[in-house]
Amino acid sequence: MPTYQAVLFDFFGTLTRSVQRGVAHTDTAELLGCDTDTLTEVLDRTYYERATGRLGNAEATLRWVCAQAGVHPNDTAVRAAVASRHRAVRADTWLRADAVPVLAALRQRGLRTGVISDCTHELPAFLPQLAVARLLDVRVFSVQVGRCKPDPALYLTACQRLGLAPGNCLYVGDGGSQELTGAERAGMTAVRLAAADLATHMVFNADLDWRGPTIGTLREVLALVDVDAEVVGAGGRAG
């Protein structure tokens, strides 16, 4: 009988702590000659358009955002703002204390690991610099795939890169972008991370009707895969 051979994680709010836009984003707005509140409103309203990558590279995307905000900075300002936004998003990103230990423990158990993230251009650029990077077998970013969760393309892309069937994969996420429902529809088992800090997490299109299994910390993932292995070893399948 099949058992979990991989655990795939959402990134923001799952491998990281709660995310909110910090003060560094003010610098980006100033470089663009845009009011910070106006820029924030446009960024929130256009998240999924930007996260598909269909607007072009980081500079082209930011120019499009500026047009939506009614400002038209020159090329030098746009390039500076792209760099500023990269720094700002990176500054908002703090790995959970148990992210690295849990990923390492999963790999020690012989499981593959990966990230499936709805994101804009910044995350693919700075994730290789993070401590989790060496512990991920696969990285699937919406901005590169051209689809956002809950589209099955993201989940199936991860499976194809791992050479695994969806049924052999456990998906862990905080529930943004209806990602848990999407993972289940793609054939994976899904579990929601409901850490206390996520009450203040910036989230779009939350999986509000999710009634599936929930954990409070990343470390609880280890118990899930251990139980699954024990049940299969006894001749059954973890539900």
Contacts in CASP RR format, 6 or more apart in sequence:
PFRMAT RR
TARGET T0000
AUTHOR 0000-0000-0000
METHOD contacts of the structure
MODEL  1
MPTYQAVLFDFFGTLTRSVQRGVAHTDTAELLGCDTDTLTEVLDRTYYER
ATGRLGNAEATLRWVCAQAGVHPNDTAVRAAVASRHRAVRADTWLRADAV
PVLAALRQRGLRTGVISDCTHELPAFLPQLAVARLLDVRVFSVQVGRCKP
DPALYLTACQRLGLAPGNCLYVGDGGSQELTGAERAGMTAVRLAAADLAT
HMVFNADLDWRGPTIGTLREVLALVDVDAEVVGAGGRAG
1 232 0 8 1.000
1 235 0 8 1.000
1 236 0 8 1.000
1 237 0 8 1.000
2 165 0 8 1.000
2 167 0 8 1.000
2 168 0 8 1.000
2 232 0 8 1.000
2 237 0 8 1.000
3 168 0 8 1.000
3 228 0 8 1.000
3 229 0 8 1.000
3 232 0 8 1.000
3 237 0 8 1.000
3 238 0 8 1.000
4 111 0 8 1.000
4 168 0 8 1.000
4 169 0 8 1.000
4 170 0 8 1.000
4 189 0 8 1.000
4 225 0 8 1.000
4 228 0 8 1.000
4 229 0 8 1.000
5 111 0 8 1.000
5 112 0 8 1.000
5 162 0 8 1.000
5 164 0 8 1.000
5 168 0 8 1.000
5 169 0 8 1.000
6 111 0 8 1.000
6 112 0 8 1.000
6 113 0 8 1.000
6 114 0 8 1.000
6 137 0 8 1.000
6 162 0 8 1.000
6 164 0 8 1.000
6 168 0 8 1.000
6 169 0 8 1.000
6 170 0 8 1.000
7 106 0 8 1.000
7 111 0 8 1.000
7 112 0 8 1.000
7 113 0 8 1.000
7 114 0 8 1.000
7 169 0 8 1.000
7 170 0 8 1.000
7 171 0 8 1.000
7 172 0 8 1.000
7 221 0 8 1.000
7 225 0 8 1.000
8 113 0 8 1.000
8 114 0 8 1.000
8 115 0 8 1.000
8 116 0 8 1.000
8 138 0 8 1.000
8 155 0 8 1.000
8 158 0 8 1.000
8 169 0 8 1.000
8 170 0 8 1.000
8 171 0 8 1.000
8 172 0 8 1.000
8 183 0 8 1.000
8 188 0 8 1.000
9 15 0 8 1.000
9 113 0 8 1.000
9 114 0 8 1.000
9 115 0 8 1.000
9 116 0 8 1.000
9 171 0 8 1.000
9 172 0 8 1.000
9 173 0 8 1.000
10 115 0 8 1.000
10 116 0 8 1.000
10 117 0 8 1.000
10 171 0 8 1.000
10 172 0 8 1.000
10 173 0 8 1.000
10 174 0 8 1.000
10 175 0 8 1.000
10 176 0 8 1.000
10 179 0 8 1.000
10 193 0 8 1.000
11 115 0 8 1.000
11 116 0 8 1.000
11 117 0 8 1.000
11 119 0 8 1.000
11 123 0 8 1.000
11 127 0 8 1.000
12 19 0 8 1.000
12 93 0 8 1.000
12 117 0 8 1.000
12 119 0 8 1.000
12 123 0 8 1.000
12 201 0 8 1.000
13 19 0 8 1.000
13 173 0 8 1.000
13 174 0 8 1.000
13 193 0 8 1.000
13 195 0 8 1.000
13 198 0 8 1.000
13 201 0 8 1.000
14 96 0 8 1.000
14 172 0 8 1.000
14 173 0 8 1.000
14 174 0 8 1.000
14 193 0 8 1.000
14 218 0 8 1.000
15 95 0 8 1.000
15 96 0 8 1.000
15 99 0 8 1.000
15 115 0 8 1.000
15 132 0 8 1.000
15 218 0 8 1.000
16 93 0 8 1.000
16 94 0 8 1.000
16 95 0 8 1.000
16 96 0 8 1.000
16 99 0 8 1.000
17 94 0 8 1.000
17 95 0 8 1.000
17 96 0 8 1.000
17 195 0 8 1.000
17 197 0 8 1.000
18 195 0 8 1.000
18 197 0 8 1.000
18 198 0 8 1.000
18 199 0 8 1.000
18 200 0 8 1.000
18 201 0 8 1.000
18 202 0 8 1.000
19 92 0 8 1.000
19 93 0 8 1.000
19 201 0 8 1.000
19 202 0 8 1.000
20 92 0 8 1.000
20 200 0 8 1.000
20 201 0 8 1.000
20 202 0 8 1.000
21 40 0 8 1.000
21 88 0 8 1.000
21 92 0 8 1.000
21 202 0 8 1.000
22 88 0 8 1.000
22 91 0 8 1.000
22 92 0 8 1.000
24 84 0 8 1.000
24 87 0 8 1.000
24 88 0 8 1.000
24 91 0 8 1.000
24 92 0 8 1.000
25 36 0 8 1.000
25 39 0 8 1.000
25 40 0 8 1.000
25 85 0 8 1.000
25 88 0 8 1.000
26 36 0 8 1.000
27 84 0 8 1.000
27 87 0 8 1.000
27 88 0 8 1.000
28 39 0 8 1.000
28 81 0 8 1.000
28 84 0 8 1.000
28 85 0 8 1.000
28 88 0 8 1.000
29 35 0 8 1.000
29 36 0 8 1.000
29 38 0 8 1.000
29 39 0 8 1.000
30 36 0 8 1.000
31 73 0 8 1.000
31 77 0 8 1.000
31 80 0 8 1.000
31 81 0 8 1.000
31 84 0 8 1.000
32 39 0 8 1.000
32 62 0 8 1.000
32 66 0 8 1.000
32 69 0 8 1.000
32 71 0 8 1.000
32 73 0 8 1.000
32 77 0 8 1.000
32 78 0 8 1.000
32 81 0 8 1.000
33 71 0 8 1.000
33 73 0 8 1.000
33 77 0 8 1.000
34 66 0 8 1.000
34 69 0 8 1.000
34 70 0 8 1.000
34 71 0 8 1.000
38 69 0 8 1.000
39 65 0 8 1.000
39 69 0 8 1.000
42 65 0 8 1.000
42 68 0 8 1.000
42 69 0 8 1.000
43 50 0 8 1.000
43 65 0 8 1.000
44 204 0 8 1.000
45 68 0 8 1.000
46 65 0 8 1.000
46 68 0 8 1.000
47 204 0 8 1.000
48 118 0 8 1.000
48 148 0 8 1.000
48 204 0 8 1.000
48 205 0 8 1.000
49 55 0 8 1.000
50 61 0 8 1.000
50 65 0 8 1.000
50 120 0 8 1.000
50 143 0 8 1.000
51 118 0 8 1.000
51 119 0 8 1.000
51 120 0 8 1.000
51 142 0 8 1.000
51 143 0 8 1.000
51 148 0 8 1.000
52 142 0 8 1.000
52 143 0 8 1.000
52 146 0 8 1.000
52 147 0 8 1.000
52 148 0 8 1.000
53 61 0 8 1.000
53 120 0 8 1.000
53 121 0 8 1.000
53 142 0 8 1.000
53 143 0 8 1.000
53 144 0 8 1.000
53 146 0 8 1.000
54 146 0 8 1.000
55 61 0 8 1.000
55 64 0 8 1.000
57 121 0 8 1.000
58 82 0 8 1.000
58 85 0 8 1.000
58 86 0 8 1.000
58 120 0 8 1.000
58 121 0 8 1.000
58 122 0 8 1.000
59 78 0 8 1.000
59 79 0 8 1.000
59 82 0 8 1.000
61 120 0 8 1.000
61 121 0 8 1.000
62 78 0 8 1.000
62 81 0 8 1.000
62 82 0 8 1.000
62 85 0 8 1.000
63 78 0 8 1.000
66 72 0 8 1.000
66 73 0 8 1.000
66 78 0 8 1.000
73 81 0 8 1.000
85 122 0 8 1.000
86 122 0 8 1.000
86 125 0 8 1.000
86 126 0 8 1.000
89 120 0 8 1.000
89 122 0 8 1.000
89 123 0 8 1.000
89 126 0 8 1.000
90 122 0 8 1.000
90 126 0 8 1.000
93 126 0 8 1.000
93 130 0 8 1.000
95 130 0 8 1.000
95 131 0 8 1.000
95 132 0 8 1.000
96 195 0 8 1.000
96 218 0 8 1.000
98 217 0 8 1.000
98 218 0 8 1.000
98 219 0 8 1.000
99 131 0 8 1.000
99 132 0 8 1.000
99 218 0 8 1.000
100 131 0 8 1.000
100 132 0 8 1.000
100 135 0 8 1.000
101 219 0 8 1.000
102 218 0 8 1.000
102 219 0 8 1.000
102 221 0 8 1.000
102 222 0 8 1.000
103 113 0 8 1.000
103 132 0 8 1.000
103 135 0 8 1.000
103 136 0 8 1.000
104 135 0 8 1.000
105 222 0 8 1.000
106 113 0 8 1.000
106 221 0 8 1.000
106 222 0 8 1.000
106 225 0 8 1.000
107 113 0 8 1.000
107 135 0 8 1.000
109 222 0 8 1.000
109 225 0 8 1.000
109 226 0 8 1.000
109 229 0 8 1.000
111 225 0 8 1.000
112 137 0 8 1.000
112 138 0 8 1.000
112 162 0 8 1.000
112 164 0 8 1.000
113 135 0 8 1.000
113 136 0 8 1.000
113 137 0 8 1.000
113 138 0 8 1.000
114 136 0 8 1.000
114 137 0 8 1.000
114 138 0 8 1.000
114 139 0 8 1.000
114 140 0 8 1.000
114 158 0 8 1.000
115 127 0 8 1.000
115 132 0 8 1.000
115 136 0 8 1.000
115 138 0 8 1.000
115 139 0 8 1.000
115 140 0 8 1.000
116 140 0 8 1.000
116 149 0 8 1.000
116 154 0 8 1.000
116 155 0 8 1.000
116 158 0 8 1.000
116 171 0 8 1.000
116 179 0 8 1.000
117 123 0 8 1.000
117 139 0 8 1.000
117 140 0 8 1.000
117 141 0 8 1.000
117 142 0 8 1.000
118 142 0 8 1.000
118 148 0 8 1.000
118 149 0 8 1.000
118 176 0 8 1.000
118 177 0 8 1.000
118 179 0 8 1.000
119 141 0 8 1.000
119 142 0 8 1.000
119 143 0 8 1.000
120 143 0 8 1.000
121 143 0 8 1.000
123 141 0 8 1.000
123 143 0 8 1.000
124 139 0 8 1.000
124 141 0 8 1.000
124 143 0 8 1.000
124 144 0 8 1.000
127 133 0 8 1.000
127 139 0 8 1.000
137 162 0 8 1.000
138 158 0 8 1.000
138 161 0 8 1.000
138 162 0 8 1.000
140 154 0 8 1.000
140 157 0 8 1.000
140 158 0 8 1.000
140 161 0 8 1.000
142 148 0 8 1.000
142 149 0 8 1.000
142 154 0 8 1.000
145 153 0 8 1.000
145 154 0 8 1.000
145 157 0 8 1.000
146 153 0 8 1.000
147 153 0 8 1.000
147 154 0 8 1.000
148 154 0 8 1.000
148 177 0 8 1.000
149 176 0 8 1.000
149 177 0 8 1.000
149 178 0 8 1.000
149 179 0 8 1.000
149 182 0 8 1.000
150 177 0 8 1.000
150 178 0 8 1.000
150 179 0 8 1.000
150 181 0 8 1.000
150 182 0 8 1.000
150 183 0 8 1.000
150 185 0 8 1.000
151 182 0 8 1.000
152 182 0 8 1.000
152 185 0 8 1.000
152 186 0 8 1.000
155 166 0 8 1.000
155 169 0 8 1.000
155 171 0 8 1.000
155 182 0 8 1.000
155 183 0 8 1.000
155 186 0 8 1.000
155 187 0 8 1.000
155 188 0 8 1.000
156 166 0 8 1.000
156 186 0 8 1.000
158 169 0 8 1.000
159 165 0 8 1.000
159 166 0 8 1.000
159 169 0 8 1.000
159 186 0 8 1.000
162 169 0 8 1.000
166 186 0 8 1.000
166 187 0 8 1.000
166 188 0 8 1.000
167 187 0 8 1.000
167 188 0 8 1.000
167 189 0 8 1.000
169 188 0 8 1.000
169 189 0 8 1.000
170 188 0 8 1.000
170 189 0 8 1.000
170 190 0 8 1.000
170 191 0 8 1.000
170 221 0 8 1.000
170 224 0 8 1.000
170 225 0 8 1.000
170 228 0 8 1.000
171 179 0 8 1.000
171 180 0 8 1.000
171 183 0 8 1.000
171 188 0 8 1.000
171 189 0 8 1.000
171 190 0 8 1.000
171 191 0 8 1.000
172 190 0 8 1.000
172 191 0 8 1.000
172 192 0 8 1.000
172 193 0 8 1.000
172 215 0 8 1.000
172 218 0 8 1.000
172 221 0 8 1.000
173 179 0 8 1.000
173 180 0 8 1.000
173 190 0 8 1.000
173 191 0 8 1.000
173 192 0 8 1.000
173 193 0 8 1.000
174 192 0 8 1.000
174 193 0 8 1.000
174 194 0 8 1.000
174 195 0 8 1.000
174 198 0 8 1.000
174 201 0 8 1.000
174 203 0 8 1.000
175 192 0 8 1.000
175 203 0 8 1.000
175 206 0 8 1.000
175 207 0 8 1.000
175 210 0 8 1.000
176 203 0 8 1.000
176 204 0 8 1.000
176 205 0 8 1.000
176 206 0 8 1.000
176 207 0 8 1.000
177 204 0 8 1.000
177 205 0 8 1.000
177 207 0 8 1.000
178 205 0 8 1.000
178 206 0 8 1.000
178 207 0 8 1.000
179 190 0 8 1.000
179 207 0 8 1.000
180 190 0 8 1.000
180 191 0 8 1.000
180 192 0 8 1.000
180 207 0 8 1.000
180 210 0 8 1.000
180 212 0 8 1.000
181 190 0 8 1.000
181 207 0 8 1.000
181 209 0 8 1.000
181 210 0 8 1.000
182 190 0 8 1.000
183 189 0 8 1.000
183 190 0 8 1.000
184 190 0 8 1.000
189 239 0 8 1.000
190 212 0 8 1.000
190 213 0 8 1.000
191 212 0 8 1.000
191 213 0 8 1.000
191 214 0 8 1.000
191 215 0 8 1.000
191 221 0 8 1.000
191 224 0 8 1.000
192 207 0 8 1.000
192 210 0 8 1.000
192 212 0 8 1.000
192 213 0 8 1.000
192 214 0 8 1.000
192 215 0 8 1.000
193 214 0 8 1.000
193 215 0 8 1.000
193 216 0 8 1.000
193 217 0 8 1.000
193 218 0 8 1.000
194 214 0 8 1.000
194 215 0 8 1.000
194 216 0 8 1.000
195 216 0 8 1.000
195 217 0 8 1.000
196 216 0 8 1.000
213 224 0 8 1.000
215 221 0 8 1.000
215 224 0 8 1.000
224 238 0 8 1.000
227 238 0 8 1.000
228 238 0 8 1.000
231 237 0 8 1.000
231 238 0 8 1.000
231 239 0 8 1.000
232 238 0 8 1.000
END
